[in-house]
Amino acid sequence: MRVTSKGQVTIPQAIRERLGITAHSEVDFIEEGDKVVLVKRGDRRPTRFHHLVGSASVRMTTDEIMQLTRGEE
């Protein structure tokens, strides 16, 4: 497979069909060491921070958080 001068490649039909990638689908490229993985957007693999999603225990408004980060009293 070759990359065009515009940085484009054609995703083989079998892969598009298996992943459900159609015209106007959104995809991401994720670097994993010395390789790049193509994933359909929304099908991302969990990251090392995935377990932290929804784990905040302090309820604060955006304004309260901004006051803390700015050092306002």
Rosetta silent file (secondary structure, phi, psi, omega in degrees, C-alpha in Angstrom):
SEQUENCE: MRVTSKGQVTIPQAIRERLGITAHSEVDFIEEGDKVVLVKRGDRRPTRFHHLVGSASVRMTTDEIMQLTRGEE
SCORE:     score description
SCORE:     0.000 S_00000001
   1 L     0.000  136.992 -179.623    0.000    0.000    0.000 S_00000001
   2 L  -111.986  151.129  174.568    1.346    3.428   -0.888 S_00000001
   3 L   -96.585  132.429  179.501    0.737    6.809    0.679 S_00000001
   4 L   -75.363  171.684  178.619   -0.173    9.541   -1.812 S_00000001
   5 L   -63.041  -19.539  177.211    1.532   12.924   -1.926 S_00000001
   6 L   -91.947    4.529 -179.994   -1.453   14.214    0.089 S_00000001
   7 L    80.137   20.900 -177.664   -0.884   11.609    2.823 S_00000001
   8 L   -98.964  147.675  171.920   -3.848    9.483    1.777 S_00000001
   9 L  -134.063  158.877  176.056   -4.181    5.705    1.743 S_00000001
  10 L   -99.083  125.091  176.614   -7.026    3.447    0.676 S_00000001
  11 L   -78.958  124.177 -178.646   -8.418    1.246    3.424 S_00000001
  12 L   -55.719  144.188 -176.068   -8.970   -2.199    1.891 S_00000001
  13 H   -55.119  -42.823 -178.563  -12.636   -3.082    1.354 S_00000001
  14 H   -60.187  -39.057  179.164  -12.511   -6.170    3.589 S_00000001
  15 H   -70.614  -43.431  177.770  -11.250   -4.069    6.508 S_00000001
  16 H   -57.817  -43.478 -179.381  -13.820   -1.318    5.881 S_00000001
  17 H   -66.150  -43.499 -178.510  -16.593   -3.907    5.877 S_00000001
  18 H   -64.002  -37.446 -178.553  -15.338   -5.667    9.020 S_00000001
  19 H   -89.988   -7.377 -178.545  -15.060   -2.369   10.937 S_00000001
  20 L    72.581   30.057  179.349  -18.249   -0.870    9.511 S_00000001
  21 L   -87.950  119.342  178.839  -16.391    2.062    7.983 S_00000001
  22 L  -122.377  178.802  177.474  -18.506    3.741    5.319 S_00000001
  23 L   -54.917  135.479  178.743  -18.368    7.073    3.506 S_00000001
  24 L    75.558    4.996  172.787  -18.226    9.921    6.038 S_00000001
  25 L   -65.898  150.721  176.086  -17.257    7.599    8.920 S_00000001
  26 L  -104.428  136.483 -179.685  -14.804    9.168   11.337 S_00000001
  27 E  -130.087  161.042  175.845  -11.631    7.313   12.238 S_00000001
  28 E  -126.956  153.274  173.502   -8.634    7.949   14.470 S_00000001
  29 E  -110.543  123.484 -178.284   -5.015    6.931   14.215 S_00000001
  30 E  -114.617  126.896  177.742   -3.504    5.822   17.516 S_00000001
  31 E   -81.392  130.206  175.835    0.250    5.475   17.960 S_00000001
  32 E  -131.693   91.645 -176.820    1.324    2.319   19.775 S_00000001
  33 L    66.311 -119.914 -177.493    5.084    2.214   19.956 S_00000001
  34 L   -98.809   15.976  177.257    6.427    1.869   16.432 S_00000001
  35 E  -130.816  163.816  179.451    3.054    1.194   14.804 S_00000001
  36 E  -120.988  132.747 -178.365   -0.132    3.121   14.099 S_00000001
  37 E  -111.202  131.289  176.389   -3.577    1.612   14.668 S_00000001
  38 E   -92.341  126.266  177.443   -6.661    2.769   12.758 S_00000001
  39 E  -130.303  143.143  174.730   -9.845    2.731   14.839 S_00000001
  40 E   -69.921  131.544 -177.873  -13.356    3.776   13.991 S_00000001
  41 L   -56.700  135.424 -176.168  -14.196    6.786   16.150 S_00000001
  42 L    96.185  -14.668  178.852  -16.242    5.701   19.132 S_00000001
  43 L  -108.034   27.537 -175.925  -14.578    2.278   19.156 S_00000001
  44 L   -65.222  145.134  174.418  -11.480    3.432   20.975 S_00000001
  45 L   -74.127  150.020  177.631   -9.624    1.031   23.161 S_00000001
  46 L   -60.542  140.816  176.364   -9.477    1.986   26.823 S_00000001
  47 L   -93.814  179.570  178.832   -6.475    4.138   27.701 S_00000001
  48 L   -67.725  -11.993  179.230   -4.484    3.976   30.910 S_00000001
  49 L  -101.125   -0.876 -175.037   -6.848    6.664   32.265 S_00000001
  50 H   -55.648  -37.797 -177.708  -10.074    4.856   31.348 S_00000001
  51 H   -67.758  -13.580 -179.290  -10.592    3.597   34.904 S_00000001
  52 H   -88.007  -11.595 -177.602  -10.706    7.218   36.156 S_00000001
  53 L   -61.351  124.521  178.422  -13.750    8.211   34.107 S_00000001
  54 L    76.690   16.932 -175.951  -16.542    9.216   36.471 S_00000001
  55 L   -97.685   -0.766  179.300  -14.415    8.765   39.585 S_00000001
  56 L   -63.663  136.481 -177.422  -14.486   12.347   40.884 S_00000001
  57 L  -111.286   -7.160 -179.147  -15.981   12.496   44.352 S_00000001
  58 L  -103.101  126.394  178.575  -16.104   16.264   44.926 S_00000001
  59 L   -92.079  113.226  179.018  -19.033   18.167   43.481 S_00000001
  60 L  -135.529  149.625  174.794  -17.925   21.616   42.333 S_00000001
  61 L   -80.410  163.956  176.825  -19.253   24.060   39.808 S_00000001
  62 H   -59.482  -41.667  179.327  -17.077   25.225   36.944 S_00000001
  63 H   -60.685  -40.717  179.001  -16.860   28.668   38.585 S_00000001
  64 H   -65.127  -40.562  178.403  -15.607   27.106   41.850 S_00000001
  65 H   -64.920  -42.813 -179.823  -12.963   25.114   39.986 S_00000001
  66 H   -63.621  -38.614  177.487  -11.842   28.206   38.065 S_00000001
  67 H   -62.132  -41.720  179.076  -11.521   30.166   41.329 S_00000001
  68 H   -64.873  -43.898 -177.427   -9.288   27.438   42.751 S_00000001
  69 H   -70.298  -27.437  178.801   -7.075   27.263   39.665 S_00000001
  70 H   -89.376   -7.987 -179.505   -6.714   31.053   39.548 S_00000001
  71 L    77.097   20.269  179.720   -5.990   31.322   43.283 S_00000001
  72 L   -80.049  147.740  178.593   -9.025   33.521   43.842 S_00000001
  73 L   -96.455    0.000    0.000  -10.569   33.674   47.292 S_00000001
